[in-house]
């Protein structure tokens, strides 16, 4: 999917979520819409970035990211003593929109103004032996 398609999908998801929350004036509909929003929407853009082949995995990862975002926003509001449903909703919408912002991948060192980041883990060539102290390369016991 190209960048336009991603932006359109993100806009549709945010618009539908906003309409559901604003239109849910009935007492039993509002908690259902809020729960559905908090469980799926904030993490959907971030989960799509993982480019998983299985849509079920993408949905599960979306739920995980969404729960984490909702808990983080709620914790910040509780600790900051500024509990406002609209502020929390706005923060979750901001997290959602940031997940749909397309990022461009560049090769590291291709252009000085557009250097890409390389993320990697370095593992030792072999596990150290249990009888050795750090920095001791010989296998002699002391």
N, C-alpha and C positions, 0 to 999 in steps of 0.2 A: 504494500500500500504506500502511495506517495505521501508527501507532506500535507498536501491539500486534503487528502482523504482522512488522515489522522486528525487534522484540525477540525474537519467537519464532524467526525465521530465524537470528538471531545466536546464540541459545541452542542451537539444533539444530546449527549449524556447530561451535560450541565443544565441545558434548557429544560429537559424532561424532569430532572431532579428538582429544579427550581419551581417549575409549574406544579409538580406534585406537592411540594411543601407549602406553596402559597395557596393552592386550591383545597388543601385538606383542612377545611374548617370543621368537619364533623369530628366529634370526640374520639371515635374509635379508628378513624382513618389516619389521623396525624401520627400516632405512635408507630403504626405500621409503615408509613412512608418514611418517618425518621429512622426507623430501624433498618429498612431496606437501603436507604441512602448511606447510613453510617457503615453498613456491612459491605457494600459493593462499590460505591462511586469513588471515594477518595483514592483507592488503590488501583483502580482499573487502568489508568494511564501508565502507572508505574509497572504494573504486571505485564502490560503489552510490550513494554520495552525489553522484556526478557526473551521475546520471540520463541516461546515454547510451542512445540508442534501440537500438543494436545490442548484443546479448548477448555477441558475440565481442569487441567492444571493451572491454566491462566485464570480461570474463575476462582479456584482455591487460593492462588497466590494473591489475587485481587482482594479476597476476603481477609487474608492475613495482613496485607498492607493497610487495608481500610481500618481494621480493628486497631492496629498499632497507631495509625494516625489519629483515630478518634480518642484513644486512651491518652495519647500525648497532648492533644488539644485540651481535653478535659482536665488533665493533671495541671497543665500550665494555668488554666483558668481558675482551678481550685486553689492552687498555691498562691497565685497572684490576687486572690480574693476579688476577682472580677468575673462573676458568673453571669453570663448573658447568652441565651440561646442563639440570638442573631450573630453575636461575635463568634461563637463556636461554629455556626453554619458558614460564616464568611471565611473563617480560617480553613475549614475543610474544603470549601470551594477553591480557595487559593492553592491548597495542596493538590486538588484535582487538576486545576489548570496547569500547574507546574509539571504534572505528569504527562500532559499532552503537548508540551512545548517540544518541537522537533529539535534534535541536536545533530550537528553535522560531525561526522567522523573524519579526522584528518590523519595522515601519516606523520609520525614523529619526525621532525626535522625537515619536512617538505618545504616549509616556509617559516621564517623566523616569527612572523606575526601570527601564524596559525599552528603553533606546535600542539600536537596531541599528547595526551597523557597515556603512559603505559602502566597498566595495573598488572602486577604479577607477584607471585609468592616465590620466595627462594627457599628451597629445601636443601639440607645438607646432602652431600653425595652418599654418605652412609651414616647410620645411627652410631653415636659414640658408644663405646663399650662401657658397661656399668662400673668396671674397676678403675676407670681413668678419671682424673680430675680435669676440669675445664682447662684447656691450654696444654695438656700433656698428650703429645702425639705418640710416644713410645708405649708399648704394651707392657712395660715393666711395672710390677707392683712395688709399692714402697713399704 
